[in-house]
Amino acid sequence: MWMRIWEGLWEGHRGKTLGVLAGSALGLIYLFFGLWRMLIFVLIVYTGYYIGKKMDRGEPVFPAEDTWRWLMDKWRLFR
């Protein structure tokens, strides 16, 4: 039963699954050594999920082009 669940997650949501697993692993490492344990753990897991979701959709993780255009539009006012 668990194998079918993992196979379904792997086939349908590979990026999200990898993101949550990587975030959980990093979160557990931080959980043993840091302060603000629960909040940081949740933040790291959510970040992994978010990056994995972007990868599943084929979107860039950090939209550098859009950010660059937005910054240039903002700075154009000062010219």
Order of alpha helices (4+ residues) and beta strands (2+ residues): alpha-alpha-alpha-alpha
